[in-house]
Amino acid sequence: MDRGIIPISFEHIFTHISRSQNQQYLVRASYLEIYQEEIRDLLAKDQNKKLELKENPETGVYIKDLSSFVTKNVKEIEHVMNLGSQTRSVGSTNMNEYSSRSHAIFLITIECSETGLDGEEHIRVGKLNLVDLAGSERQSKMGAHGERPKEASKINLSLSALGNVISALVDGKSTHIPYRDSKLTRLLQDSLGGNAKTIMVATLGPASHSYDESLSTLRFANRAKNIKNKPRVNEDPKDTLLREFQEEIVRLKAQMPALPSTCSKGLELEATSVPRLLWVPYPYMSHPGTCCGHQRQVPAAVVAPEQRTSWTTPTSSRRCWSSSGRR
């Protein structure tokens, strides 16, 4: 029997961790469902508690008070998923004996810590969202009674909101992406056109009476494949600034040969070693130094005392640029 995507994903994560030499990892798992536009923690003791969506300007959308469990191997993370799946909302319809009546998201958060060449600890954070959308059976074919029609209405509304987000992203001309139209699209905001790599798996029924649903699913997947995401490494803010400043220094050095002769005449480099960045407390510091009458901004980088670079202009009192920093 072939293993599914989820068990393979679990195995891939912990196999990679076991082969790592100089990194330390922390793997945490959470499990939630969106049932009739209410968020429920599938791993919480109080199953009736409804959770709230919050937004952090730096990390984005998150769920307040969502429980999280540290897992150390494949067996433990599979156990966490099985516990949550037992409390998920399912129901029987004419189309499916065990139809999922909610959207479920299994969240895996992975933190990687390693010591850099500067002796400091650097942390990167990544998330893996395993999303199972609710069944999209047509109400006319469900033969459902009681809560089932209401559930189907909520499911269709959230799936419609998801379709609208996908259409707006694929269109490329929309100035507004309607992520806030449903809790599902808000939680998947990063996965849809954001900081993520996303794979969508569309499943089809083989029976001929499911032709309309299968065709609708294929069209949905065809639109989704045209979304362009913008993944990036999630670094600690300090590490991000350090990398940006290193790139800025390389860019400025590349511009040095192009400096006007009136500004570069008589310029001497007293120290030949390359400055080494130690710590960067501020993104930028403005300095009064000018180059040929133009204001310049220089990264506030601190260099090692033994490698500090100084500039002299013996034939001119004009300063080409100045840089200072604090440690």
Wavefront OBJ file of the C-alpha trace (Angstrom):
o trace
v 0.000 0.000 0.000
v 1.385 3.412 -1.013
v 1.884 5.904 1.784
v 0.049 9.199 1.609
v 1.351 12.758 1.430
v 0.961 13.446 5.150
v 2.992 10.456 6.475
v 5.683 11.149 3.870
v 5.810 14.808 4.968
v 6.259 13.809 8.611
v 9.027 11.379 7.717
v 10.797 13.952 5.530
v 10.860 16.517 8.360
v 12.356 14.251 10.991
v 14.757 12.546 8.579
v 16.190 15.960 7.712
v 16.485 16.840 11.403
v 18.293 13.583 12.218
v 20.888 14.290 9.518
v 21.617 17.837 10.672
v 24.984 18.387 12.308
v 25.173 21.861 13.819
v 21.523 22.872 14.130
v 18.965 22.398 16.868
v 15.294 21.997 15.983
v 11.991 22.435 17.758
v 8.882 20.962 16.092
v 5.439 21.952 17.367
v 2.055 20.736 16.101
v -1.426 22.283 16.307
v -4.741 21.158 14.842
v -7.869 23.219 14.201
v -11.076 23.140 12.229
v -13.300 25.852 10.784
v -16.882 24.732 11.319
v -19.631 27.101 10.176
v -17.149 30.003 10.277
v -16.154 29.223 13.871
v -12.609 28.142 14.750
v -12.281 25.159 17.073
v -9.128 23.685 18.598
v -9.209 19.942 17.909
v -6.560 19.273 20.577
v -8.066 21.341 23.404
v -9.769 19.864 26.456
v -12.678 22.282 26.071
v -14.058 21.434 22.637
v -16.797 24.065 22.868
v -14.431 27.026 23.160
v -14.391 29.220 20.048
v -11.052 30.765 19.158
v -10.356 34.229 17.773
v -8.280 35.336 14.820
v -5.676 37.996 15.573
v -3.113 39.771 13.444
v 0.462 40.694 14.280
v 2.087 43.364 12.062
v 5.322 41.346 11.936
v 4.216 37.696 11.867
v 0.780 38.062 10.274
v -2.475 36.265 11.136
v -2.530 33.895 14.104
v -5.069 32.174 16.365
v -5.173 33.270 19.977
v -4.908 30.479 22.598
v -4.430 27.702 20.028
v -2.822 24.731 21.773
v 0.538 23.466 20.576
v 2.394 20.216 21.277
v 6.126 19.605 20.957
v 6.855 16.461 18.935
v 10.217 14.691 18.711
v 9.596 12.020 16.079
v 7.162 10.722 13.456
v 5.279 8.549 15.938
v 4.533 11.467 18.255
v 3.335 13.827 15.524
v 1.118 11.105 14.018
v -0.370 10.536 17.474
v -1.202 14.254 17.752
v -2.920 14.215 14.355
v -4.920 11.082 15.192
v -6.152 12.622 18.446
v -7.415 15.708 16.639
v -9.006 13.771 13.790
v -11.185 11.872 16.264
v -12.950 15.087 17.285
v -13.358 16.584 13.815
v -16.879 17.345 12.549
v -18.056 14.727 10.045
v -21.482 13.668 8.841
v -23.225 11.220 6.565
v -24.812 12.274 3.257
v -26.059 10.462 0.168
v -22.748 11.324 -1.505
v -20.391 10.322 1.295
v -20.866 8.239 4.429
v -18.091 10.134 6.239
v -18.249 13.583 4.705
v -16.062 16.223 6.345
v -18.298 19.114 7.382
v -15.448 21.458 8.264
v -12.147 22.719 6.911
v -9.243 21.308 8.913
v -5.709 22.710 9.184
v -2.841 20.809 10.785
v -0.071 23.314 11.539
v 3.556 22.286 11.977
v 5.920 25.002 13.207
v 9.648 24.303 12.872
v 12.288 26.448 14.565
v 15.927 26.016 13.573
v 18.696 27.400 15.778
v 22.380 27.485 14.872
v 25.468 29.397 15.960
v 26.911 31.653 13.287
v 30.507 32.650 12.621
v 29.977 35.683 14.843
v 29.284 33.408 17.813
v 25.672 34.553 18.024
v 22.616 32.296 17.883
v 20.588 32.645 14.690
v 16.991 31.440 14.476
v 14.836 30.671 11.459
v 11.167 29.734 11.619
v 9.049 27.881 9.079
v 5.500 26.546 8.981
v 3.889 23.657 7.165
v 0.099 23.914 6.823
v -1.683 20.690 5.880
v -5.174 21.777 4.823
v -8.166 19.525 4.193
v -11.079 21.426 2.674
v -14.623 20.346 3.428
v -16.539 18.328 0.861
v -18.208 20.407 -1.836
v -21.181 18.163 -2.586
v -24.226 19.857 -4.107
v -27.142 20.202 -1.719
v -29.579 18.790 -4.263
v -27.621 15.512 -4.298
v -26.848 15.288 -0.591
v -30.295 14.274 0.603
v -29.339 15.841 3.918
v -31.592 17.068 6.701
v -31.239 18.919 9.990
v -27.874 20.658 10.304
v -26.506 19.381 6.981
v -28.052 22.084 4.714
v -26.783 24.823 7.047
v -23.329 23.233 7.080
v -23.330 22.990 3.291
v -24.291 26.651 2.977
v -21.377 27.746 5.192
v -18.974 25.440 3.359
v -20.016 26.782 -0.027
v -19.680 30.391 1.166
v -16.110 29.849 2.380
v -15.168 27.915 -0.767
v -16.672 30.721 -2.842
v -14.554 33.237 -0.882
v -11.498 31.090 -1.567
v -12.359 31.069 -5.264
v -12.705 34.864 -5.270
v -9.265 35.267 -3.673
v -7.726 32.936 -6.239
v -9.422 34.803 -9.102
v -8.182 38.178 -7.798
v -4.628 36.859 -7.438
v -4.582 35.267 -10.883
v -6.070 38.374 -12.498
v -3.076 40.426 -11.373
v -4.933 43.723 -11.849
v -6.974 43.674 -8.665
v -5.946 46.288 -6.114
v -7.861 44.493 -3.353
v -7.578 40.805 -2.478
v -10.641 39.764 -0.389
v -8.785 37.697 2.226
v -11.107 38.959 4.980
v -14.249 37.508 3.418
v -13.842 34.269 5.376
v -11.752 32.804 8.172
v -10.393 30.183 5.781
v -8.929 32.743 3.384
v -7.487 34.799 6.242
v -5.676 31.769 7.631
v -4.427 30.832 4.162
v -3.310 34.363 3.303
v 0.385 33.419 3.285
v -0.289 30.238 1.327
v -2.150 32.173 -1.365
v 0.150 34.688 -3.007
v 2.246 35.274 0.097
v 5.358 34.004 1.827
v 4.958 30.292 1.096
v 5.414 27.442 -1.312
v 2.008 25.886 -1.913
v 0.864 22.589 -3.407
v -2.808 21.970 -4.116
v -4.081 18.406 -4.488
v -7.496 18.019 -6.148
v -9.296 14.705 -5.591
v -12.005 13.426 -7.924
v -14.652 10.749 -7.593
v -14.635 8.036 -10.297
v -18.434 7.701 -10.503
v -20.244 9.235 -13.479
v -22.905 10.872 -11.276
v -20.085 13.011 -9.758
v -19.214 14.488 -13.164
v -20.354 18.036 -12.334
v -18.456 18.112 -9.025
v -15.322 16.675 -10.648
v -15.405 19.261 -13.432
v -15.882 22.085 -10.923
v -12.935 20.796 -8.862
v -10.681 20.651 -11.934
v -11.568 24.215 -12.911
v -10.870 25.356 -9.363
v -7.437 23.688 -9.371
v -6.650 25.072 -12.823
v -7.161 28.619 -11.558
v -5.177 27.998 -8.389
v -2.090 26.782 -10.252
v -1.638 30.250 -11.779
v -1.066 31.974 -8.418
v 2.431 33.430 -7.997
v 3.788 33.188 -4.454
v 6.765 35.099 -3.020
v 8.549 32.785 -0.558
v 11.421 34.082 1.566
v 13.479 32.801 4.478
v 11.952 33.694 7.852
v 14.934 35.029 9.757
v 15.289 36.619 13.141
v 14.955 40.412 12.581
v 18.556 40.975 13.701
v 19.826 38.379 11.229
v 17.744 39.938 8.466
v 19.263 43.374 9.109
v 22.762 41.924 9.140
v 22.227 40.234 5.793
v 20.720 43.395 4.287
v 23.679 45.487 5.440
v 26.162 43.003 4.037
v 24.381 43.224 0.692
v 24.375 47.033 0.943
v 28.131 47.116 1.571
v 28.741 44.939 -1.488
v 26.556 47.260 -3.563
v 28.360 50.385 -2.327
v 31.772 48.857 -3.021
v 30.675 48.090 -6.561
v 29.804 51.776 -7.011
v 33.186 53.045 -5.786
v 34.972 52.869 -9.182
v 32.204 55.026 -10.662
v 32.699 57.936 -8.221
v 33.406 61.296 -9.950
v 37.105 62.090 -10.290
v 36.656 65.412 -8.436
v 35.440 63.472 -5.431
v 37.767 60.477 -5.611
v 40.976 62.369 -6.386
v 43.577 61.816 -3.697
v 41.425 59.202 -1.923
v 43.569 56.711 -0.051
v 42.629 53.583 1.785
v 44.781 53.324 4.902
v 43.610 49.855 5.859
v 43.514 47.187 3.215
v 41.450 44.620 5.109
v 37.715 44.276 4.509
v 35.497 45.606 7.333
v 33.863 42.870 9.376
v 30.322 43.436 10.614
v 29.844 42.706 14.303
v 26.465 44.059 15.321
v 23.796 46.190 13.717
v 21.432 47.881 16.181
v 19.782 50.329 13.764
v 18.581 49.926 10.165
v 20.095 53.187 8.916
v 21.720 56.324 10.269
v 21.707 59.570 8.319
v 25.003 61.417 8.144
v 25.799 64.938 7.030
v 28.530 63.675 4.678
v 28.044 64.598 1.048
v 29.429 63.391 -2.219
v 29.558 66.030 -4.937
v 26.679 67.862 -3.310
v 24.401 64.794 -2.924
v 23.202 63.551 0.447
v 24.017 59.908 1.110
v 22.749 57.343 3.611
v 25.232 54.811 4.913
v 24.446 51.642 6.912
v 25.259 52.046 10.595
v 27.672 49.116 10.641
v 30.198 48.466 13.370
v 33.565 47.027 12.364
v 36.198 45.318 14.451
v 38.729 47.796 15.886
v 41.664 46.027 14.305
v 39.964 46.163 10.920
v 38.484 49.651 11.053
v 38.824 51.413 7.716
v 39.578 55.125 7.541
v 39.583 57.420 4.558
v 41.837 60.458 3.980
v 41.717 63.138 1.330
v 45.070 64.942 1.507
v 44.429 67.154 -1.514
v 40.903 68.224 -0.633
v 38.962 69.140 2.481
v 35.714 67.755 1.010
v 34.568 64.431 2.501
v 33.242 61.937 0.032
v 31.170 60.046 2.615
v 31.255 59.302 6.279
v 30.125 56.374 8.375
v 29.882 55.935 12.083
v 28.207 53.403 14.296
v 27.556 52.363 17.829
v 28.097 49.120 19.508
l 1 2 3 4 5 6 7 8 9 10 11 12 13 14 15 16 17 18 19 20 21 22 23 24 25 26 27 28 29 30 31 32 33 34 35 36 37 38 39 40 41 42 43 44 45 46 47 48 49 50 51 52 53 54 55 56 57 58 59 60 61 62 63 64 65 66 67 68 69 70 71 72 73 74 75 76 77 78 79 80 81 82 83 84 85 86 87 88 89 90 91 92 93 94 95 96 97 98 99 100 101 102 103 104 105 106 107 108 109 110 111 112 113 114 115 116 117 118 119 120 121 122 123 124 125 126 127 128 129 130 131 132 133 134 135 136 137 138 139 140 141 142 143 144 145 146 147 148 149 150 151 152 153 154 155 156 157 158 159 160 161 162 163 164 165 166 167 168 169 170 171 172 173 174 175 176 177 178 179 180 181 182 183 184 185 186 187 188 189 190 191 192 193 194 195 196 197 198 199 200 201 202 203 204 205 206 207 208 209 210 211 212 213 214 215 216 217 218 219 220 221 222 223 224 225 226 227 228 229 230 231 232 233 234 235 236 237 238 239 240 241 242 243 244 245 246 247 248 249 250 251 252 253 254 255 256 257 258 259 260 261 262 263 264 265 266 267 268 269 270 271 272 273 274 275 276 277 278 279 280 281 282 283 284 285 286 287 288 289 290 291 292 293 294 295 296 297 298 299 300 301 302 303 304 305 306 307 308 309 310 311 312 313 314 315 316 317 318 319 320 321 322 323 324 325 326 327
